[in-house]
Amino acid sequence: MARDPSDDRELVRRYLAGDAGAFATLVERHQARVYGLCLRVTGDPEDAADATQEAFVSALRKLGQFRGDAAFTTWMHRVAVNACYDLLRKRSRQPMLHLATDEDLPTPEAGPPAPDHADEVAGTHDAAAALARIPEEFRVALVLADVQDLPYEQIAKILDVPVGTVKSRVFRGRIALARAIGIAREPRDVSRASEDEA
């Protein structure tokens, strides 16, 4: 059942008029979807929780800037994507953990060989891990289009880019994801593909 966007606008109006409970209602309505978006963009539940919290804190601070030109969900998605970008930038600046070498590891005691489960796992793919390996700009567009099921026009507003850029990022993200999973072949030449379709 689709939510009436005017309800969200009314909650924003009520919050700005002094009704603190109105923002709590907005959080309840949108928290699961925002967390899902953050989880797929960051690839980590803790990072997603942090980004979700930061998104709502940021939304609270900027709620007076919400003009209602777009739906509140579009505005909130943009705030959440920005929170994810901020978190990922901060994480990339953090010092790398010391990677253990063979000398750092304790010598294992001799015992029976551990069973090899590679054959059991060989046919499975971790989509979340594969999604985390594709470039951030493609990952965000792909999550918004294929997971959140948003139309390209709404994604363009969220990301503040032209619709054509969204289409390109989604297309390239799908190719990158397929490669990360290991199921993609080299794509045909795009110009030749369009000639074939003509």
Disulfide bonds with the S-S distance in Angstrom:
none
